[in-house]
Amino acid sequence: MVTKIQLNDSEDISYKEAGIYENTKFEKIHNVIFKNSDYASVIIAREIATLIREKQAKDQNCVLGLATGSSPIKVYAELVRLHKEENLSFANVVVFNLDEYYPMDKTNVQSYHYFMHEHLLDHVDILPENIHIPDGTISSEELYQYFIDYELKINAAGGLDFQLLGIGRTGHIGFNEPGSHPNSGTRIITLNYLTRSDAAQAFFGIANVPKRAITMGVGTIKKARRIVIMALGHKKAEIVKKTIEGNITSDIPASYLQEHKNTTFVLDQEAAGELTRIKTPWLVESCIWSEKTKSKSIAWLSQKLQKPILKLTDKDYNDNGMSGLLAEKGSAYDLNISMFNKLQSTITGWPGGKPNADDANRPERNTPHKKRVLILSPHPDDDVISMGGTFLRLIEQGHEVHVAYQTSGNIAVSDAEAIKYAEVVKNMMLRNAGCIDIDKIISDLKKKKENTAIDSIDVRALKGLIRRVESLGATRSLGLPDTNVNFLDLPFYETGTAKKKPYGKQDVAILTKLIREIKPHQIYAAGDLADPHGTHKVCLDILFHVIEDIMKEEFMIDCWVWLYRGAWHEWDIHDIEMAVPLSPDEVEKKRKAIFFHQSQKDNVMFQGDDAREFWVRAEERNKDTAIKYHQLGLTDYAGIEAFKRYYF
Ligand code: F6R
């Protein structure tokens, strides 16, 4: 279910009005920050549609340079919708795609050829002869001529009217990796390791990601008359800041766009998070000191100066762009005390509320003493990785805890791991005459080119079962009865590939039913708001959808939702509303619970660019939060799990 953003036809769709645009002395590329990626995508699609129609009216072709990747998916979805529902014709559109892996067959599901047809080209009335996507099957001898011809074809079409771009974490545009020349043309390049590791999930492991690609050059791209570049999600925040605020450098090819005078950088709030005017607005101009900005700035000041909050002086505030805050809110002394108290009151060893204690300044209510708690875990190990210590406390403090694993997590089990279990089952069956065709499963797995093809339904079921038994091992180790463990196997996930379907009615119905049955006082959920397309975000969107549907029901009025972060990053200090400290003993128990997820331990399929095992990431993250609290002048704990409340 893709959110459909409705804009009035009369609405002016200029980026300036749709998003937040404020040029500052630091910013060298026009950029617009949108409240979410859906909205941004609709605005971009509208710009493209307007251009296509303008050209149609003049009986001209509209030449589009297009990108693949996760960023433009919703732009294409909106263009398809405009075609189907609002008569937008692509008959005058000529497309040149940026890039393709090399070598790469067109029928391969990982090819950009496949991607473009799946997301856009098969659903609109574009003429086949107007589609140009670099061909990953060209022989190496023919490549050179092929590149020249690609450039000539763009020129012959009249040049690019509009170029849509994403940005890689290396700063690449197209596949122009660091080191690319500003005048480069279409050519073959070697992919950067970080780029390959970002693509690893789609290819079932980095080893399967091609090492080379064909790409339009920076020079080809810069000749476009209009460029829109998109960045979504927190993972892009750092490179976005460097591209927009840094110097032009071949280390960050996207920075060449500073020289292109008709470029707009479209950002969501997370991707904009490192821009100076967002991260530290007080350094840019006089700012409005909301409660959030106040907390954010004081935590920043204390971290920057490595001074506990209570030791910050008027001079510290004045020297760091915060004199306006002093003028508005009083002295450093008052500001320090109020921030210190605020942070202090986030800390609680009683995540379900402390019975018989004054709860005025505690994160949770003290009544009812025994709460019904529902922990939602997108994958079967997110619960223990992200909140294993809090999970344990909730059980030990007598709450009725239920856990629900939203997806089967089956695609993250390697074939080698699955064969191991299948052979265990086979040996059991040899002893007790069984009826499933385990030999077929084993031969399917052995025939498969390691972790590349789509698993059969039976193999998926086996891999899902492996994750189930691992979860049960973990929840039993925390003392949770099996009856309180729910496996939802949400259908959106069951594609057998890393790419998931959009969520639908069935996913919503399954979660609604569970929440109505349990009637929880607390729901814990993975709050990876910033992850634009991953499983965590879809699971969260499903929860938000359910909440929207049932928020008026009586039990929901008494239900609080707490968001934890996944394995990759933590809430910023000023966002944390509940901080649950872990004792060394709890750290140990949490680690043991994570160990039960053996299929995710040594041979992790979706490692990303962080080589640490999940238990190490979790421990280091919890320790890091504890150190931050301590450095701000609060008590020294072994670890802290952090939560932010979602208000509805
Ligand atoms: C894709 C392309 C790449 C991507 C970039 C961002 O055709 O040329 O430059 O735009 O890697 O990818 P996503 O959008 O997946 O983050």
Residues whose N, C-alpha, C, O or C-beta is under 5 A from the ligand:
A	BS01	F6R	A67 T68 G69 S70 S71 P72 L98 D99 L165 G166 I167 G168 H172 I173 G174 F175
